[in-house]
Amino acid sequence: MNTFFTVHAVAKNDRGEYLLLQRAAHRARPLKWNCVTGYVQDHESAEAGALRELKEETGLEGKIIKTTEPHWTEDEEGNRWV
């Protein structure tokens, strides 16, 4: 079983507006709207990964306001997603 560590970042500006990104047509769940997501790199905290992904995908800087407990699921191929 493979395990993939991912982050999901919900970004909100000072006006209370939330950032949504549209997934590329060639990616899984094409053209669906989503928050900032990505993989956590080796030796990187989830918080650092979320801020890095926000910067990479949008060019925006952010700060961590709140975190949640980890959640995991398994897909039909037996991969674990955390």
JORARA-V642712 format. One record per pair of residues at least 12 apart in sequence whose C-alpha atoms are under 10 Angstrom apart, sorted by the first residue. I is the first residue (numbers start at 0). GAP is how many residues later the second one is. Records with the same first field share a line. If there is no record, write none. Layout:
I->GAP + GAP
This chain:
0->73 + 76 + 77 + 78 + 79
1->72 + 75 + 76 + 77 + 78 + 79
2->69 + 70 + 71 + 75 + 76 + 77 + 78 + 79
3->35 + 36 + 68 + 75 + 76 + 77 + 78
4->33 + 34 + 35 + 36 + 37 + 41 + 44 + 65 + 67 + 75 + 76 + 77
5->31 + 32 + 33 + 34 + 35 + 40 + 43 + 44 + 64 + 66 + 75 + 76
6->28 + 29 + 30 + 31 + 32 + 33 + 38 + 39 + 40 + 41 + 42 + 43 + 44 + 46 + 63 + 75
7->26 + 27 + 28 + 29 + 30 + 31 + 38 + 39 + 41 + 42 + 43 + 45 + 46
8->25 + 26 + 27 + 28 + 29 + 37 + 38 + 40 + 41 + 42 + 44 + 45 + 53 + 55 + 58
9->24 + 25 + 26 + 27 + 40 + 44 + 54 + 55 + 56
10->24 + 25 + 40 + 43 + 49 + 50 + 51 + 52 + 53 + 54
11->50
12->49
17->17
18->14 + 15 + 16 + 17 + 39
19->12 + 13 + 14 + 15 + 16
20->12 + 13 + 14 + 15 + 16 + 36 + 37
21->12 + 13 + 14
22->12 + 13
34->19
35->14 + 15 + 17 + 18 + 19 + 20 + 21 + 22
36->12 + 13 + 16 + 17 + 20
37->12 + 14 + 15 + 16 + 18 + 19
38->14 + 43
39->12 + 13 + 42
45->21 + 24
46->16 + 17 + 19 + 20
47->15 + 16
49->12 + 13 + 14
50->12 + 13
69->12
